[in-house]
């Protein structure tokens, strides 16, 4: 592979840093949070039911969520009984796609 090709390909990707992935209970909630004037500038929608929050905006995002009347629970691997979040995952399931959530 020529050097020019490698240099060009490297310029096509950009590391945006560490992000927190937030899964919303449904599409409506994800849209509400993503379009709110306080939370919308701190997160980006990813798919139908997920939002990403840059690590440096985590505290401000949680504060803005509380102002909307929501709280963000932090799940750690193994802390949530199997099946407890099945309803959340089912609400976000798009026919014909496979979506899995990892909780830690």
C-alpha positions, 0 to 999 in steps of 0.5 A: 500500500503506497504511503499516500494511500495510508496517509489519506486513509488515516485522515478519514477517521477521527477519534472523538474521545471517550463517550458514555452510551445511554439507553433510553426506555423508548424512542420518544424519550431519546428524541425529547432528551436530544432536542431539549435546549439543556440536554441537547447540546451535551449529547448526540443521538445514536440510533433510535433509543441511544444517546452518547455523552462525551465524558467531559459533559457527563456531570452537566448532562446528569444535572440537565436530566434532573432539571427535566425530571429524569435521573440516570442510573449507572449499571455495573456488570452483574448488578442488574438481574437477567431479564429486568431490562428486557422491556427496555430492549424490546421497546428499542428493537427494530425488526430485522436488526440485532441490538444488544445492550451491555450493562457495566 
